[in-house]
Amino acid sequence: MDKDAPYVYMRIRSVGQELCRFSGCQGKVAGRKVPDRCTNLLLPFGSFCPSIVRRARPAKSEGESRVTNKTLSTEGIRRGWEIAAPAYREGFALALQEISHELARRLPSRLPTPVLDLACGPGTAMATLEQYHGPILSVGCDFSHAMVGFARKTTGGGHGVVADQDLLPFAPATFGTVVSSMGTIFSREPERQLGTIATILKTGGCYGFSAWGEPHENAMGAVSRRVVDSWPYSLSSAPPPIETPYSQGQSPWLSRATEKAGLSIVSVTSHWLVFRFPDRGAAARALAGTGRLALLTGGAPAREQELLDRLMEAFLPHEDRASGQVELANRYHLFVLSRSSGQ
């Protein structure tokens, strides 16, 4: 395999034929029958049933694979999330569970399947969906190997794909539902990504996701920006922004982009998430355990301690002096879109 090509792996657990049956390929992968019970099977890109997985289209140029500031490296961000994965699963991901519950309540009661959890992280959103809908045939997709591994353990029986969310390898009309909890906000090309999601959705399928509000509504983001902006060491990759075109909620941009993609807006709702921590140390450890801030340290222990010190200082304005507890609020939006029949 070309070392410069986007890498995509699917790890199949349990009934290996199940996903392939959705596209009528008779359970054949790379010309051979998938074992009925295939445990921990890791196949390289190109070995999958072509009706499910297609080759990801490489970016046209280096400039297209970066955000507007031209400093955001995909590989750098992936490395940050690989470093942060264990701490994120036990820290910040738990603080975001409320968002997954709100999203699950706004999706159809009879959820179209299979379900793709895009930029799945440790599988929080899919695990929450299963609380509402029972076991679901699902695929978790993330560009961090560690996150995909955690997601499969969290859901207990899901499939996993390691892939860049802006270079998805799935065939058209593969999924009934796509969900993402604070994951697709890191897309480098959100308008184009909407078109891709519309393509991989079945007719009548839905796409539910969340995004943070605008900077003045994002107290946790302000803490993060303060530390990133004052970080004294050079970085090979700039941390990705957390504000996106979705930060306005319902907007002319959203109407235009969804119409172009062939998606219909079902609902857009706004909410507040209040982060509560017992002290500044706990708050600092939670925020440090995100891929965005893990880029600052590169896994170096000395810099990890400096990051914690700077975060504790940044959280000081949000500390209750009497109890020592830290509380701050973020506004976020929930979006539910559907794939129009004419797309």
C-alpha positions, 0 to 999 in steps of 0.5 A: 500500500502506498505509504502516502495514501489515506489509510483505512482499516476496518476491524470486524468483530463477531458476525463478519458477514452482517455489514456486507449483507446490507449491500447484497454482496453475499458476505464476500470480501476480497473474493473470499467468504468472510468467516461466520465468526471473525474475531479481531480481524484487521484488514488493510485498505482495499480488502473490503467488499467494494459495495461497502467501502470505496477508496478514499479520494486524496486531497487535490493539494496540500492546501486543500487538506488544511483549514483557513490558517494553513497551519493545521496538519491532519497527521498532527491532529491525529497524533494529538488524539492518539496521545489524548485518547485514554485521558479523554475517555475518562475525562472530557468525554464523560462531561459531554454525555449530556449532549449525546442524550439530548441528540438521541432524544431528537432522532427518530424513534425508529432509527434507520440502520445501519448507524455510522458514528462519525468522528466517534471518539470513545463511542459515547454517542453510540453507547447512548443511542443504544440506551434508547434503541437497544442493540444497533448495527453500527460502525464507529469511524475515527482517525485515531486507532486508539479511539476506534478501539475504545469505541468498539469496547464501549458499544460491545459489538460494533464495527470500527473503521479508522479513516479521515472524516473528510476522506470517508471510504464508504459507498453511496447509500450505505447508512440509514443514520449518521451521528456525531457528537462534537466530532464533525466540527473538526472537518476541514471542509464542512460544506463538502462534508455535508455532501459526502454524508448525503451521499452515504445516507440512504434515501430518507436517512438522517444525520444528527450532530452537535456543534459549539456556539459562538466564541462569546458563548463558549467559556470552556473554549475561552480557557482553551484559547487563552492557554493555546495563545500563550503557549511558549513553544513552537508547534508543528501543527496548530490546534484546530478551531472549535468554532465552525459555520455551525456555531450560529445554529440556524443560519443562511449558511446552513440553509444554503449548504444543506440545500446544495447537499440535498439534505433537509433541515428537520430541526435545529435546537440550542442548549447550554451545557454546564461543566462542573468540576470539584476543583481547578485540578480536575478541570485542568486534567479534563481539558488537557485530555483532549486532542486539541491540547495534547498537540501542545505537549507532544506527549512530553512529561515536562510540558504536560505538567506545564500545560496543567499549571497554565490550565489551572491558572486559566480556570481561576476566574471560574473557581468558587473561592468558598468551595473551590469548585469550578463551573462554566457554561457552553452553548451548543446546537443540535442539528437533525437533517434528513436526506431528500428523496430527490438527492 
